[in-house]
Amino acid sequence: MKCAVFALILTPAIALSQTQSPAHVHGTGYMDIAFSGETFSLSLAVPAADIIGFEGPAETDDDRALVAVAISDLSKPLGLFVLPEEAGCFTASANVTLSGEGLGQDANGQTADQAKHSEFLADYQIQCQDMAALVNIRFAYFDRFENAQKLIVRIARSGENRSYDVTRSQTDLAM
């Protein structure tokens, strides 16, 4: 009985650990896409160096301006992840944060000295009028962020999970 209770306690932790992004690698970000009806979610995790060129604290006015512009740009997902016009998609919500940036504490309560890396985290909800027309994504993201080299894109759709590498030289993803 004790083993069964222990297994029930560990199961959610194991599942959660399998959904988190692997090790922090400069040049490589992670995107999860999950479809549900006429809506899909995008979750993005990218090293700050890929977006703004540095990971330490935003110490100067220029650094803080870079962070502000990056958050503004990342808050407009359909300009970075271009969908077919025929799908009639729009952004229902966008939430962008910078963790471990050195302006206080990150989500885990670590200071910048304790958090070795910082990253941009973004969560989006996208709604489309015609999901059948959603046949590809063009990643203009690579045009905007010159240090970004690759996104590992994991898609969950109709009970299937697939993973794709989208790179600076291969910016179109057929779905």
C-alpha positions as CSV (number, residue, x, y, z in Angstrom):
1,M,0.0,0.0,0.0
2,K,2.8,2.4,0.9
3,C,4.4,1.7,-2.5
4,A,1.2,2.6,-4.3
5,V,0.8,5.9,-2.4
6,F,4.5,6.7,-3.1
7,A,4.0,6.0,-6.9
8,L,0.9,8.2,-7.0
9,I,2.9,11.0,-5.4
10,L,5.8,10.7,-7.8
11,T,3.8,10.3,-11.0
12,P,2.9,14.0,-11.4
13,A,6.5,15.0,-10.7
14,I,7.8,12.6,-13.3
15,A,5.3,13.8,-15.9
16,L,6.2,17.4,-15.2
17,S,9.9,16.7,-15.5
18,Q,9.4,15.2,-18.9
19,T,7.6,18.3,-20.2
20,Q,10.2,20.9,-19.2
21,S,12.8,22.1,-21.7
22,P,16.2,20.4,-21.7
23,A,19.5,22.1,-20.8
24,H,20.0,25.7,-21.5
25,V,22.0,25.9,-24.8
26,H,22.7,29.3,-26.5
27,G,21.3,29.4,-30.0
28,T,18.6,26.8,-29.2
29,G,15.1,27.6,-28.0
30,Y,12.1,25.4,-27.3
31,M,8.5,25.8,-28.5
32,D,5.6,23.7,-27.5
33,I,2.4,23.8,-29.5
34,A,-0.8,22.2,-28.3
35,F,-4.1,22.2,-30.4
36,S,-7.5,22.2,-28.9
37,G,-10.6,22.9,-31.1
38,E,-10.3,26.3,-32.7
39,T,-7.5,27.4,-30.4
40,F,-3.9,26.4,-29.9
41,S,-1.3,27.4,-27.4
42,L,2.4,28.3,-28.1
43,S,4.9,28.2,-25.2
44,L,8.4,29.5,-25.9
45,A,11.5,29.2,-23.8
46,V,14.6,30.9,-25.3
47,P,18.0,31.9,-23.7
48,A,18.2,35.6,-23.3
49,A,21.4,35.7,-25.2
50,D,19.5,34.6,-28.3
51,I,17.1,37.5,-28.0
52,I,19.0,40.4,-26.6
53,G,22.7,39.3,-26.9
54,F,23.4,39.0,-23.2
55,E,22.3,37.1,-20.1
56,G,23.5,39.2,-17.2
57,P,21.7,42.0,-15.5
58,A,20.3,44.8,-17.6
59,E,22.6,47.3,-16.0
60,T,22.5,50.2,-18.5
61,D,19.7,52.2,-20.1
62,D,20.6,50.6,-23.4
63,D,20.4,47.1,-21.9
64,R,17.0,47.9,-20.3
65,A,15.8,49.3,-23.7
66,L,16.9,46.0,-25.4
67,V,14.9,44.1,-22.9
68,A,11.8,46.3,-23.3
69,V,11.9,46.1,-27.1
70,A,12.4,42.3,-27.0
71,I,9.4,41.9,-24.7
72,S,7.3,44.1,-27.0
73,D,8.4,42.1,-30.1
74,L,7.8,38.8,-28.3
75,S,4.3,40.0,-27.3
76,K,3.3,40.0,-31.0
77,P,3.6,36.3,-31.8
78,L,1.9,36.4,-35.2
79,G,4.6,38.7,-36.5
80,L,7.3,36.1,-35.4
81,F,5.4,32.9,-36.2
82,V,3.6,33.6,-39.4
83,L,0.4,31.6,-40.1
84,P,-1.5,31.3,-43.4
85,E,-3.9,34.3,-43.8
86,E,-6.7,31.8,-44.9
87,A,-6.7,30.4,-41.3
88,G,-7.9,33.7,-40.0
89,C,-5.9,33.5,-36.8
90,F,-5.5,36.2,-34.1
91,T,-3.7,36.4,-30.7
92,A,-6.2,35.8,-27.9
93,S,-3.5,36.3,-25.2
94,A,0.3,36.8,-24.9
95,N,2.4,36.7,-21.7
96,V,6.1,37.3,-21.9
97,T,8.6,37.3,-19.0
98,L,12.3,37.3,-18.6
99,S,13.5,35.0,-15.8
100,G,16.9,35.3,-14.0
101,E,17.5,38.7,-15.6
102,G,19.2,40.3,-12.5
103,L,16.4,42.9,-11.8
104,G,15.5,41.2,-8.5
105,Q,14.6,37.6,-8.3
106,D,13.4,35.0,-10.8
107,A,10.4,32.8,-10.4
108,N,12.3,30.4,-8.2
109,G,13.4,33.2,-5.8
110,Q,17.0,33.1,-7.0
111,T,19.0,36.3,-7.4
112,A,20.9,37.0,-10.6
113,D,24.1,35.6,-9.0
114,Q,22.3,32.4,-8.2
115,A,20.6,31.9,-11.5
116,K,23.3,31.1,-14.0
117,H,21.2,31.7,-17.0
118,S,18.3,33.9,-18.0
119,E,15.7,33.2,-20.5
120,F,12.6,34.7,-22.1
121,L,9.5,32.7,-21.5
122,A,6.3,33.3,-23.5
123,D,2.9,31.8,-23.5
124,Y,0.4,32.5,-26.2
125,Q,-3.2,31.6,-27.0
126,I,-4.0,31.7,-30.7
127,Q,-7.5,31.4,-32.1
128,C,-8.2,30.6,-35.7
129,Q,-11.4,30.7,-37.8
130,D,-10.3,27.8,-40.1
131,M,-7.9,25.3,-38.4
132,A,-7.9,23.2,-41.6
133,A,-6.1,26.1,-43.4
134,L,-3.3,26.0,-40.7
135,V,-0.9,23.9,-42.8
136,N,2.4,25.6,-42.1
137,I,4.2,28.2,-39.9
138,R,6.9,30.5,-41.2
139,F,9.4,31.4,-38.5
140,A,10.1,35.1,-39.1
141,Y,11.5,34.8,-35.5
142,F,14.9,34.1,-37.0
143,D,14.8,37.3,-39.1
144,R,14.1,39.3,-35.9
145,F,16.5,37.7,-33.5
146,E,20.0,37.3,-35.2
147,N,21.5,35.1,-32.4
148,A,18.8,32.5,-32.6
149,Q,19.9,29.5,-34.5
150,K,17.3,26.7,-33.8
151,L,14.0,26.1,-32.2
152,I,13.0,22.6,-31.2
153,V,9.3,22.6,-31.8
154,R,7.1,20.0,-30.1
155,I,3.5,19.7,-31.4
156,A,0.7,17.9,-29.7
157,R,-2.3,17.4,-32.0
158,S,-5.1,14.8,-32.0
159,G,-3.3,12.6,-29.5
160,E,-0.1,12.7,-31.5
161,N,3.2,14.2,-30.3
162,R,5.8,15.2,-32.8
163,S,9.1,17.1,-32.6
164,Y,10.8,19.2,-35.3
165,D,13.9,21.2,-35.6
166,V,13.3,24.6,-37.2
167,T,16.5,26.4,-38.0
168,R,17.7,29.7,-39.4
169,S,18.3,28.0,-42.8
170,Q,15.0,26.1,-42.7
171,T,12.3,28.5,-41.4
172,D,9.2,26.9,-42.7
173,L,7.4,24.1,-40.8
174,A,4.7,22.1,-42.6
175,M,2.0,20.9,-40.2
